[in-house]
Amino acid sequence: MNYRLRQQNLRDHLATTQFDALLVSHLPNIRYLCGFAGSSGLLLVEESGSVFFTDVRYDTQAHAEVKGAKVVIARQAVLSAAADRIAALRGKQAIAIEAEHVTVSDRKRLNDLLPTQLRLKNASLLVERARMVKDEDELALIRNAVNLGAKLFDRALEVIRPGVKESDVAAEMEYAARRAGAEDMSFSTIIASGERSALPHGRASDKPIKAGGFVVCDFGVILAGYCSDQTRTVWVGSVSEDARIAYEAVLEAQLAAVAAVRPGVSVGEVDGAARKVLRKRGLGRYFTHSTGHGVGLEIHEAPRVAAGQKAVLQPGMVITIEPGVYFPGKWGVRIEDMVTVTARGCDVLTPTRKDFLAI
């Protein structure tokens, strides 16, 4: 990872704004900019360079991981150490903070610690915008995470049977992930069966799987800091015609949205491609969430692939495509792949089959 280049790009951008420096507090942004993967730290990016502040627990780790920034091990509160550095900056008046990630109490503390001539300014997603476009190193790590995560579906198919609890399926998948080298799961594994498959975020419960319904499997892993995310839906038992029709409609919508992904297209247009299919099938009102989202160091990143969103796709962006339909009290279907935007279209990263599958 070229952390120095990332910091320089941010520094160049700051030179075009009203900000004299940026205090980065969101840990995924810190990791993106300098490589630190711990749970406590602040990164000050200023014209003359960058300084990373953390506490004594991370002395060894910070010196091993942090690139392109001076490491300061605070002997006081980390925020106080950063404030001392900011207060010593000469000729600086406007310090940007990540407003979406700074608590009200921390902002007040920082204000109290700084000289009155220094003003805190809200910076709106400066680092997040840079993170939307992945470089080749990031794309390689994301592909590795996707491929590891995809293998978990094979384990799910071995376990899903009538009478098996949803939580047992999730546990087997998560155990397989750890054995394969995953650092963690991207989110709490969703195994939602029968009526619960109509819950878009139906985390695995102790409910036994029954024949005659769908099982939505939504899962992902973290590998080398990067997330994967995929959803597959299978049917258990004898297949009903309306279930097959609903599944094929969602699959058609998902393929239409994938086909719409290319540089210069807005994320709203991608969302619209999926909705157009489902409306034509008479199922539009049962698609109740957005079509997708960005994925990287966090499981939900910009851009949001949803109606009305104006962000324009660029090569290197990684997004999910995950339309679904949900019939409360009955069942639901969702199909999700991760795709990366290329110069001419997109590559589907998720290698798992997605044809109708009955167990």
N, C-alpha and C positions, 0 to 999 in steps of 0.2 A: 504494500500500500504506500502510495506517495503522500505521506501526511504533510510534509513540508509544502508540497504544491497546493494541497487543499487549504492550508493556512494562508499561503500567499494569495491564492485566489480570493479568499475571504477578505484579506487585508486590502487587496486591490478594489474590491467592492466597497469596503468601508470608506475608501478614499473618495468615492463618488457620492457619499451620503453626508448627513449632518453629524454623524457619530464620530467621535474621536477614538473610541475603543469599544469592544464588545466583551461582556462578561458572559461566558457560556456556562450554563448550569445544568442543562438537560444531558443526562449521562450518555444516551445514544449519540448526541451531537458531539460530545467530548470524545467518545470513542472514534467517531468518524474523523475528527480533526487531528487527533494526536495518538490514538491507539490505546488509551487507558481503558481497561475493562473492569475496574473496581466499582465500588458502590458509594464512594465519597470523593468529591473533587469539584474544582472550579477551574476553568481555563480563561485567562484574560488574553485576548488578542488585541494588540495595539500596533501602531505604526512601526515601532522599532523591533518588534518581535512578539513572542508569546510566552506566558508564564503559567505553569500548572501548579495548583495548590491542592494538597491533600493532607491527611493526618498521618501520624506515626505508624498506624496499622499497615499502611500501603507504601512505606519507605522503599522496601526492596522491589515490590511490584511496579511502582511508578518509575523507578529508575531503569527497570528492565523494559517497560512497555512504551513509555512516553517518547515520542519522536517529534523533533522540531520545536520543542518548548523547554524552557528552563523549569526544573522541578524544585518546588519549595515545599518542604515538610513543615507544616504549621505546628508551632508549640502552643498555639492558642486555638480558638475556633477558626475553622477554615475560612468562613466568611470574613472574620476580622482580619485575617492575614491578607486576603484579597483587597479588603478596604484600605489597609495600610499602603499597599502597592499603588492602588488607584489614587489615593490622596497625594502620593509623591510624584505623580505625573505632572510635568510642567506644561503650562499653556493649554491644558485640556479642560473642556467645560461640559461636554455631553458624553456620557457613558451609556451605551446601549445595554439593556438587559433583555433576556428572553421572557417577555411578559407572560407567555402561555405556560411557563414552567416555574416561575418564581412565586412563592407564597406571599400573601399580604404581610405576614410577620417578618419574613426575610427582607422584603423590600423596605419595610420600616426600619429594621435594624441597620441595613446598609445606608439608608438615608441619614440615620443618626450618627453613623461612623464617619461619614464623608464631610469635607468642608462645604460650607454653604454655596460656594461658587460652582461646585460640581453638581450637575443635574443628571438624574437618571431618566433615560428615554426608553420607550417601548420599541423593541425591534420585533418586527413581525416575520417570523419563520425564515430568517436569513439562511441558516444552515440547512433547514429542511428543504428549501428550494434546491440547493446544491445537491442534496442527497437523492433527489428524485431521479437523476441520471446517473446510472451506475457505470463505473469504469470496468475494464476487462478483469481486473483482480476480483472485484466484487461479483461480477457475473459468474466467474468460475466458482466462487464460494457458494453463491446462491444455487447454481446447478448441483453442486455436491449435496447441499441441504435438501433440495427437491428430490434427488435420486434416493437419498437415504429415507426420506419421509415416505416416498412412494412404496417402498418395500413393506411398510407397515400394513398396507391394505391387504397384502398376501396373508399376513398373520390374521387380520380381521376375518377374512373369508374362511380360514381354518377354524375359527372359534364361533362365529355367528351361527347359532342354531336355536330352534324353539326351546325355551326353558333356561337358556343361559342369560344371566343378568347383564344389562348394559355395562355396568361398572366392571364386570369381569372381562368383557371384550376390551374396554379401554385399558384396563390394567395389563392385559397381555400385549397390547400394542405398545404401551409405554415401556414395558420391560424389554421388549424387542428393540425399541429405539435406543435405550440405554446400552444394551448389549452391543449394538451396532456402532456405538461411539457418539451418540447425540449428547450435547451438553444438557439439554432440557427440552421440554415440549414448548412449542411456540405459544400455546394457550391450553386451557383445560380441554382435554379431548371430548369431542361431542359424539356420543353414540345415542341416537334418539330413535326409538322404535315405535311402531304402531301409531297411536294417537299423538305420542310425543314427537314424532317426526314432523308434525305440523308446527313445532316450535323452532324458529330459525336458529336459536342458540340453546338448544336443549342439551345441556351437559349430561354426561352419563349418570344414570340413577341406578338404584338397586332393583328397578323393575325388570322382571324376566321378559325376554323377547318372546312374542307370540307369533304363530303362523298366521298368514293372511294380512300382512302389512309391510310397509317399507321400513328400512333401517337407514337413517342418514348417518354417515361416518365422515366427520369433519376433523381434520387433524394436521399436525405439522411439527417439525422439529427445529431446534436451534443447533447449528453446527458452525464452529469458528465465528460465532456471533451473529450469523445470518439465519433468517427464518425461512421456513417453507410453509405452504398452506395448500391443502387440497380437500375436496369433498367428493365422495362417491356415495351413491344411494343404491341399495340392493333390495330385492323383494324376497320375503321368506314365505314359503308355502306355495299353494296353488295360485296361479296368476289370474287376476281379474282383468277384463278388457279395459275398464276405465283407468286402471293403474298403468297399464302399458301405454295407453293413449297419452296420459299425463306425462309419463317419463319421456316419451318420444318428442313431445312438445317442448319440454325443457331442454332436451338435447339439441333440438333444432335451433332453439333460441341461443343456446350457448355457442354453437358452431357459427351462427350468424354474427354474434358479437365478436368472436375471435377473428372472423373474416374481415371485420370492420377495422381492426387494429392496424394502423400504419402511421408513419410520420405525417404531421399536419392535420390529423383528425382530432377533434375535441373528444374528451372523455364522455361528454354528454351525448355525442353521436354514437359512441360505442354502446352506451346504456340504451339509447333509443333503438339500436338494431335488435337487441334482445327483446325489448318490450313490444316492438312491432310484430314479431313472430307470435308472442303470447297473446297479444290482442287479437290477432287474426284467428288464433285457435280458440278464442273466447275465454282465455284464462288470464287476461291482463290484470284484473283486480285481485288475483291471488298471488301476484308477484309483489311483495310488500317491502322489499329492501333495495339497496343500491346493487348495481351489477358487479362492483368490485372495488379494489383499493390497491394502493401501492404496497410493496413488501420489500424489506431489506433488513436493516438492523432492528427494526420494529415490525411487528406483525401487521400493524395498520399504519401506513405512511401515506403521504401525498404522492400522487393525486387520488382524489376520491372519484370513482367511476360511477357517476350518478346523473340523473336528469337535471339539466340546468347548469351543470358544471362546465366551466369554460377552458380549463387547462388543456393545452394542446400537446399531443403525444410527440415525443422525441426519441430518436434511437438511444438505447440504453436504459429507458424506463422499464421497470418490471411491475406488472399489475396482475391482479386476479380477475378472472371472468367467471362469475358464479350466480347465474340466474336460478330462481327456484319458484315453485308454487306450493302453497300451503292451504290445506282445507281443515280448519279447526274442528277437532273432534273426530277426524278421519285419518289423514296422513299427509305427508309432504314429501317433496322431491327437490334436491339441489345437486347440481353438478358444477364442480369448480376445478379449473386449471390455473396455473401460473404461466404467464407469457412474457417474453421480453420483446420490446419494440426494436426492429431492425431497420436498415436503410430503406427497405422496400416493403416491409410488412411486419410480420412478427414470427417468432419461433415459440411453439408450445413447449414449455419446459417439462410439464408433467407427463411421464411416460405411461401412466396406468390406463388400461382399457376403460371405456365408458359406455359401452353398449349395454342394453338392458340385461340384467343378470338376476336370475332367480335361484335361491338356495333351497 
